[in-house]
Amino acid sequence: MKSSYGQFKKWRTYRKTVNELSALSNRDLNDLGIHRCDIRRVCKQSVS
């Protein structure tokens, strides 16, 4: 069973990453190989 604090830390990391990637321009995202529509999926995979 995962601790509530551990789940909260993962969620917070996920939200921070989503916010940071969302702030990038499409050109910057393209340089990273990420489409804007894939930001949430990429972030979810990074905290799993």
C-alpha positions in Angstrom: 0.0 0.0 0.0 1.4 3.4 -1.0 1.6 6.1 1.6 -0.5 9.2 1.1 2.6 11.4 1.3 4.3 9.4 -1.4 1.2 9.7 -3.7 1.0 13.4 -3.0 4.7 13.8 -3.9 4.1 12.0 -7.2 1.1 14.2 -8.0 3.0 17.3 -7.1 5.9 16.3 -9.4 3.4 15.4 -12.2 1.7 18.9 -11.9 5.0 20.8 -11.8 6.2 18.9 -14.9 2.9 19.5 -16.8 3.1 23.2 -15.9 6.7 23.6 -17.0 6.2 21.7 -20.3 2.9 23.6 -21.0 4.8 26.9 -20.7 7.2 25.9 -23.5 6.6 27.0 -27.0 5.6 24.5 -29.7 9.1 24.9 -31.2 10.8 24.0 -27.9 8.5 21.0 -27.4 9.3 19.9 -30.9 13.0 20.0 -30.1 12.3 17.6 -27.2 10.2 15.4 -29.5 7.0 16.0 -27.6 3.7 17.2 -29.1 1.5 19.5 -26.9 -1.2 16.9 -26.9 1.2 14.3 -25.3 2.3 16.4 -22.4 0.1 14.7 -19.8 0.9 11.2 -21.0 4.7 11.9 -20.9 4.4 13.4 -17.4 2.3 10.5 -16.2 4.9 8.0 -17.5 7.7 9.9 -15.8 6.2 9.6 -12.3 5.1 5.9 -12.6 
